[in-house]
Amino acid sequence: MMYKKMRSFGTMMSLVLTASMISGCSIANPQEQIDAVVDSGESENSDTQTEEQVKVDTKDGIGSSEHTNILSGDDGSQDAPGFFSDETGSEKEDNTDEKMSSDQSVNTAYTVGGPTYKLVTKEYSIKYDGDVTFPENNENSKDYSNGILFEGVTQSVLMDEEWKDIYPELYKTLYDQTQNVIDKADGWANSTAEEAKAQYEDSAQNGYSFFGPFENTDDYSIKRSDNTVLSIYCFNYEFTGGAHGIYGASGQTFDVKSGKELDLGDVVTFSEEQLNEIILSKLHEIEEYEGQFSMAEDSLKNYRYNAEFDVNSDTHEYKYIWYMAGDGIHIIFNVYEIASYADGMQDIMIGYEEYPGLVESRFIPEENTGYCRREDIPVWKKGYDSDIHYIHYNYYPTDYDDMDDEMISAEDLELVMENGSSAKIGGGFSIRRDRGLKSYRVGTPEGREYIYVIIPMENDYYYLNVFDITDGRVTYVGDQGFHYLEESIYGGFDIDTLYSNPDNMHFGQVLNSLGTYTCYGSYKVGKNGMPELVSKEFHIAWKSEEAYSKTKLSADIVGEDGTVLQSGVTLPVGTHVIPYKTDGETYIDCKLDDDRIVRFTYTSFVYPASLKEGEVDELFEGLQYAG
């Protein structure tokens, strides 16, 4: 859970930026398209994503004592969904083919640069449900929120299940933190909405305007991930009325082996006084006018490793807000901490070996290692970027672009580097203006560098577009189509991949060989920069949870690693099976209620898929197909 504190030492007041809300992303006609994982190609380039309106039931929400175990879904009842259960059933739509190209499933190992992680997200949009209305034709009393009291995004980070037994301590730390987020998120959202409701009604009844909605939005990313540390960065924006909102950032850094959250004092060897001298020097290097950081020297005297802050005493110590990235240790100063709101937030970078002896040697990353990290790249309309000298996207608008205030409608996308070098994708798309494009900067041990940009398409598909930006010159490499994982957590939270390891990136597709399901494999950065499949096995995410055999079936009992433990076992009628893993060509492994894993070997994997006993639709009941 990340708490962000905004401090103004001029008045020695602590302004608390809310804890990132609480914390410290339709399937049918299975044979219409060919292998979305292997092939790239033409698609209808539009984004149909909409903002779902949610009214959270506080009384029966996930913060109640009934919901106690997010992994098992054990709430004391027999029908509680599991941690990765799906609550939307077969409402998804999708067009895909079953077949996975065999030449994409040849490698069985990949270089491990550290564990991989998931982003857990829940979006809120809570509408006013009362009877109070604003007067008509009164310019001084208007509802600028369109009836929405609160909008927000709350997030947390989990480790992928495949690493649970390798790094159990960190897995548990992140799990417990996510449990806390899920337990409290709905209550926090409803509480904020109630505050907004009171202000909304007061405004309407007393003749002034409501400038809503209230907002609290997280944006999490991983800045460094390897076998030594996991460092998470969270940007948060909060608005609860007033002249403007408040924004800021925070960081959490963990020891991967012990699972312990690290204090800056665990990582650096210098005293606070020595570190502050370095910080002041760095601030003066970026100073835009004389006296911009005049508060900094006095403010820094109150910063401590392992700080204590007690509002009821004279003890006013503050922790450094920091994170680790590939280039060094970053120290954050949010607005009001060392300068005015207008001067903004400051992010100071100190290279790992810039000051000899500053950083404990075990925290200095190895040279010539790959990386994968979020890159915030703004999107500008072509022709509006003449004075921009940083990396950005230009979109080429369609004739419909100016007709919609919420959506960008583009014919083409161009990546422009700091030095003016540029390259275009080719192909239209549509995205929400307030969301932008999710991008990653990916580097290889050989020194190649790429930008991966995700462009959402219809039916929960997206295209991953790849630019080569090695040595500052940009060329377009190509695109590849994938499907969102559609993984869900109990409580209405969705799961998306947090890319952090260029040797183990999870990308998904849809298959229909035992009902419709999404599955993901492990990919690495290929020689030309495109993702290259490196695993034979695909983990199944969204699937039919209530499939039962209608006849006796033959299967093999296998271990977690796929080793056959017992061949030719006969499963009785009524056996409950949950799809678990697949090779995408010949078999599906399913979990039974007693936690054993059974393997069904297929005679045909293409829809309508078949086992030796017949077509799977005739052999199982409860299979869900998208659409």
Stockholm file with secondary structure:
# STOCKHOLM 1.0

chainA/1-627         MMYKKMRSFGTMMSLVLTASMISGCSIANPQEQIDAVVDSGESENSDTQTEEQVKVDTKDGIGSSEHTNILSGDDGSQDAPGFFSDETGSEKEDNTDEKMSSDQSVNTAYTVGGPTYKLVTKEYSIKYDGDVTFPENNENSKDYSNGILFEGVTQSVLMDEEWKDIYPELYKTLYDQTQNVIDKADGWANSTAEEAKAQYEDSAQNGYSFFGPFENTDDYSIKRSDNTVLSIYCFNYEFTGGAHGIYGASGQTFDVKSGKELDLGDVVTFSEEQLNEIILSKLHEIEEYEGQFSMAEDSLKNYRYNAEFDVNSDTHEYKYIWYMAGDGIHIIFNVYEIASYADGMQDIMIGYEEYPGLVESRFIPEENTGYCRREDIPVWKKGYDSDIHYIHYNYYPTDYDDMDDEMISAEDLELVMENGSSAKIGGGFSIRRDRGLKSYRVGTPEGREYIYVIIPMENDYYYLNVFDITDGRVTYVGDQGFHYLEESIYGGFDIDTLYSNPDNMHFGQVLNSLGTYTCYGSYKVGKNGMPELVSKEFHIAWKSEEAYSKTKLSADIVGEDGTVLQSGVTLPVGTHVIPYKTDGETYIDCKLDDDRIVRFTYTSFVYPASLKEGEVDELFEGLQYAG
#=GR chainA/1-627 SS CCCEEEEETTTTEEEEECCSTTCCCCCCCTTSSCCTTTCCCCCCCCCCCCCCCCCCCSTTSTTSTTCCCTTTCCSSSTTCCCTTCCSSTTCCCCCCCSCCCGGGSCCCCCCCCSCCEEEEEEEEEEECCSSCCCCTTCTTSCBTTTTEEEEEEEEEEEECGGGTTTSHHHHHHHHHHHHHHHHHHHHHHHHHHHHHHHHHHHHHHHTCCBCCCEEEEEEEEEEEESSSEEEEEEEEEEECSSSSCEEEEEEEEEETTTCCBCCHHHHBCSCHHHHHHHHHHHHHHHCSSTTTTTTHHHHHTTBCTTCCBCTTSSCBCBCCEEEECSSEEEEEECTTTSSCTTTCCEEEEEETTTSTTSBCGGGSCCSSCCEEEECCCCEEETTSCTTCCSCEEEEEECTTGGGCSSEEEEEEEEEECTTSCEEECCSCEEEETTTCCEEEEEECTTSCEEEEEEEECGGGEEEEEEEECGGGCCEEEEEEEEECCCEEETTTEEEEEECCCTTSEEEEEEECTTSSEEEEEEEEECTTSSEEECCSCEEECSCCSSEEESSCEEEEEECTTCCEEEEEEEECTTCEEEEEEECSSSEEEEECTTSCEEEEECSBCSSSCEETTEEHHHHEESCCCCC
#=GC SS_cons         CCCEEEEETTTTEEEEECCSTTCCCCCCCTTSSCCTTTCCCCCCCCCCCCCCCCCCCSTTSTTSTTCCCTTTCCSSSTTCCCTTCCSSTTCCCCCCCSCCCGGGSCCCCCCCCSCCEEEEEEEEEEECCSSCCCCTTCTTSCBTTTTEEEEEEEEEEEECGGGTTTSHHHHHHHHHHHHHHHHHHHHHHHHHHHHHHHHHHHHHHHTCCBCCCEEEEEEEEEEEESSSEEEEEEEEEEECSSSSCEEEEEEEEEETTTCCBCCHHHHBCSCHHHHHHHHHHHHHHHCSSTTTTTTHHHHHTTBCTTCCBCTTSSCBCBCCEEEECSSEEEEEECTTTSSCTTTCCEEEEEETTTSTTSBCGGGSCCSSCCEEEECCCCEEETTSCTTCCSCEEEEEECTTGGGCSSEEEEEEEEEECTTSCEEECCSCEEEETTTCCEEEEEECTTSCEEEEEEEECGGGEEEEEEEECGGGCCEEEEEEEEECCCEEETTTEEEEEECCCTTSEEEEEEECTTSSEEEEEEEEECTTSSEEECCSCEEECSCCSSEEESSCEEEEEECTTCCEEEEEEEECTTCEEEEEEECSSSEEEEECTTSCEEEEECSBCSSSCEETTEEHHHHEESCCCCC
//
